[in-house]
Amino acid sequence: MRLKKPLGSLKDKLRLLLFITILLTLAIGLTSIGLSQNLQYKLDHLINKDVSKILYALELSKDSQELELITVKLKSFSTDKQRVELLNKLSEQWVEIEKKLLTLINLEDDKTQIQQLHNHLDSIKLATEQIPLLEQLTEIAQEAQIQASHLHLNMNLIEKGFSRAISNELTQLDQMANTQLSQQKYTQLQQSIDDHRELSDFLHKGVQVFRLAAEVDEGADNHINNQLQRETMRHYLALKHHSISSVTASEIKQDWLSQIRPNLIGPSNLFISSRDALNSSRIANVHLEIQAEAAAEIALFSSVLVKRVEQQVEVEGRQLKNDSIAFVILVFFAGVLYTFLIWLTNWHFIAKGIIQPVIATSNAMQAIANEKQNAPLPQADNLELQQMVTSLETLRSYAAQVKSISEIDGLTGAYNRRFFDHKLSQALTSVVHLDPFISIILFDVDNFKQFNDRYGHVTGDQCLKRITKAIKNMPEMQGQIFARFGGEEFIVFLTSTDNRIASLIAELMRKEIVKLAIPHADSLHQQIITISVGVNTISSDIGITVEELIHQADLALYQAKASGKNTIYPNYLEVQDPTCRKVTEFKA
Ligand SMILES: Nc1nc2c(ncn2[C@@H]2O[C@H](COP(=O)(O)OP(=O)(O)OP(=O)(O)O)[C@@H](O)[C@H]2O)c(=O)[nH]1
C-alpha cells in the first residue's frame, strides 16, 4: 500500500523559501565577488606586473647598451681622468643593471625566466669582480702609452739635434774644403772630402734609424713593431759601426749614439714600451669585451623579455576581455535565473500555497453560503490549508445541518412550514409567468386529539411519522413540496396541476392513509385513522398571496371536515368544472 505523503507546513515552506533565497543570494553574491576579484587580480597582474616588467626590461636594455658604450669608450680613452671616470661609470652602470635584474626577479613568476635572470646576475658578479683588474690593465696600458709617447718625443728631439749638429759639421767641412781648395791644399782637401762623405753617410744612417723608430706605433701589431725593431737595430748597429776617421766627427758620433741608445736598447725602450702599451690595452680590451658581451647578453635578454611580456600582455588582455564578457553574461544569466527562481518559488509557495487556496476557499465559502453542498473544496498541499479545508468541511457540515434544521420538520422528516411558505412564494412568483395552474392540498388527521388522549402522545407522534412516510412514498409526491403545516396538519403544493388532477391526488392521499389502517377506536370511519383534505387551485392570471391561497385551502379543509371528515373538498377559485365541488364524488 502506498503511504500518503505527510503534508508540510506552509510556514516551514516559507521559511525554507527564505532560506533558499538567502542561499541563492549568497551563492550569486559570493560567485560575483569571487569572479570580480579574479578579474581584479588579472587586471592588477596585467598593469602592476606585466607593464612594470616591460618598463624595467626596457630600462635594463637601455642600461646595458649604455654599458656597452662605456666599454667602447674605455678602449680609447685619452686621459687618466677620463679613464677613471669611465671605470666608475662602468661600476655604477653594473649596479643599476643589477638592481633592475633583482626587481625583474621579484616581478617574474616563470621559473625558467627567474633562472635566466639569476644567470645574468652571476655574470654581473663576474664582470664587477674584473673591474679592479681592468683598472690595473688600463693603468698599465696608459703608463706604457705615455712612456712610448715620451720616447717618441725624445727620439724626435734627438733626431732634430742630431740632424742639426751633423749638418753644421758638414757645413763646416764644406767651408774648410772650399778654403783648402782655394789654398790648393789638396792633401787636406782630400781628407776633408773623406770626412764629409763619412759624416754624410753617418747622417744618412742616423736618419734611417730615426725614421724607423718614428714608425713604431703602440697601436700597431706586435709583429710589425718587432720587424721595425729588427730593422731599427740593424740600422743602429750600422750607425754604431760606421767608421769615422775624423776625431771631431768621431766624438760627435759617440755623443749622438749615447743619446740614441737608451731609447732603443734601454730597460724601458721605445719598443718595450710600445709592446707593453699594446699588450696591456689588448688584455684590457679583452676584459672590456667580456664586459660588453655580458651587457649585450643582458640587452638581448631584455629585448626578448619585452617581446615575450608584450605577447603575454596581449594574450592576458584578450583573456581578460573574454573573462569580463563571460562575467557580464554570467551575472546577467544568474540574475535572470535568480529572478526566475524567486518568481517560481513565489508562485509555488505564495500563489499556489496562499493566493490560490484563499481564492478556492473563498469560492468554497461562497458555494456553502449558496447552499451548494457538492461544491469542490480546495486541494490541501500544506498543513495550514489542510486545517482551513477541515474547517470548511465542518462549516459545510454545519451549514447542511442548519439548512436541514431550517427546512425539515424534526419529528416527521417532512419539510417544515417555513420552507413550504418560501417555496410556495417562489412558485407564486413564477407561476404568473409560467404555470397555468397551481394547486394546494391541505389535510388534517381526523379526531387526533382523541387519538392522543387514548393512545398517548408518543403513539400520536409515531402515527404522524407513518402518515408522513406514506404520503412521501406516494409516486405522485415525487418532486413535490410536502410539508408539515403544523400539529397534525400537512400541506402539499403542486405546480402545473389543475384542480381536477389535484383532487385526484388528494383522494389518493386519503386512500393511502386509510390503507395504513392505524387503529383509532374513537374514529367514526372503521375505527382507523383518516384524514380530511382540502384542495385549492388557482389559475396563473390570478394575483393571490400565499396567505390567501392557504386560507382558501383551509376553507376547503374546513368544508371537508364539515362534510363528515375522511373526505376531500376541492376548491377552485375560477371554477371551470362544477363537478369538482361535489365532495361526495370523492368519498371512499
Ligand atoms: N402526539 C401529538 N399530538 C399533537 C401534535 N401536534 C398537535 N397534536 C394534537 O392534535 C390534537 C388536535 O386536536 P384538535 O385541534 O382538537 O382536532 P381533532 O381532535 O383532530 O378534531 P378534528 O380536527 O375536528 O377532527 C391536539 O390534541 C394536539 O395536542 C404532535 O406533534 N404530536
The ligand as an SDF file (V2000), in Angstrom:
LIG
                    3D

 32 34  0  0  0  0  0  0  0  0999 V2000
  -48.9640   13.3540   19.5530 N   0  0  0  0  0  0  0  0  0  0  0  0
  -49.0260   14.5860   19.0460 C   0  0  0  0  0  0  0  0  0  0  0  0
  -50.1270   15.2900   19.0830 N   0  0  0  0  0  0  0  0  0  0  0  0
  -50.2060   16.5020   18.5280 C   0  0  0  0  0  0  0  0  0  0  0  0
  -49.1080   17.0580   17.9290 C   0  0  0  0  0  0  0  0  0  0  0  0
  -49.4000   18.3060   17.4620 N   0  0  0  0  0  0  0  0  0  0  0  0
  -50.7380   18.5070   17.7850 C   0  0  0  0  0  0  0  0  0  0  0  0
  -51.2680   17.4100   18.4310 N   0  0  0  0  0  0  0  0  0  0  0  0
  -52.5600   17.1770   18.9590 C   0  0  0  0  0  0  0  0  0  0  0  0
  -53.5320   17.1640   17.9540 O   0  0  0  0  0  0  0  0  0  0  0  0
  -54.7180   17.4870   18.5560 C   0  0  0  0  0  0  0  0  0  0  0  0
  -55.5380   18.3170   17.6910 C   0  0  0  0  0  0  0  0  0  0  0  0
  -56.8290   18.4130   18.2150 O   0  0  0  0  0  0  0  0  0  0  0  0
  -57.9520   19.2620   17.5930 P   0  0  0  0  0  0  0  0  0  0  0  0
  -57.4960   20.5600   17.0580 O   0  0  0  0  0  0  0  0  0  0  0  0
  -58.9990   19.3660   18.5850 O   0  0  0  0  0  0  0  0  0  0  0  0
  -58.5340   18.4020   16.4000 O   0  0  0  0  0  0  0  0  0  0  0  0
  -59.1340   16.9210   16.3220 P   0  0  0  0  0  0  0  0  0  0  0  0
  -59.1320   16.3180   17.5720 O   0  0  0  0  0  0  0  0  0  0  0  0
  -58.2520   16.1930   15.3010 O   0  0  0  0  0  0  0  0  0  0  0  0
  -60.5240   17.1320   15.7630 O   0  0  0  0  0  0  0  0  0  0  0  0
  -60.9360   17.3930   14.3250 P   0  0  0  0  0  0  0  0  0  0  0  0
  -59.8310   18.1850   13.6650 O   0  0  0  0  0  0  0  0  0  0  0  0
  -62.2120   18.0920   14.3240 O   0  0  0  0  0  0  0  0  0  0  0  0
  -61.0720   16.0520   13.6850 O   0  0  0  0  0  0  0  0  0  0  0  0
  -54.3510   18.1490   19.8600 C   0  0  0  0  0  0  0  0  0  0  0  0
  -54.8190   17.2740   20.9280 O   0  0  0  0  0  0  0  0  0  0  0  0
  -52.9330   18.2780   19.8590 C   0  0  0  0  0  0  0  0  0  0  0  0
  -52.4010   18.0610   21.1250 O   0  0  0  0  0  0  0  0  0  0  0  0
  -47.9060   16.3240   17.9070 C   0  0  0  0  0  0  0  0  0  0  0  0
  -46.8380   16.7130   17.4200 O   0  0  0  0  0  0  0  0  0  0  0  0
  -47.9260   15.0540   18.4750 N   0  0  0  0  0  0  0  0  0  0  0  0
  1  2  1  0
  2  3  2  0
  2 32  1  0
  3  4  1  0
  4  5  2  0
  4  8  1  0
  5  6  1  0
  5 30  1  0
  6  7  2  0
  7  8  1  0
  8  9  1  0
  9 10  1  0
  9 28  1  0
 10 11  1  0
 11 12  1  0
 11 26  1  0
 12 13  1  0
 13 14  1  0
 14 15  2  0
 14 16  1  0
 14 17  1  0
 17 18  1  0
 18 19  2  0
 18 20  1  0
 18 21  1  0
 21 22  1  0
 22 23  2  0
 22 24  1  0
 22 25  1  0
 26 27  1  0
 26 28  1  0
 28 29  1  0
 30 31  2  0
 30 32  1  0
M  END
$$$$
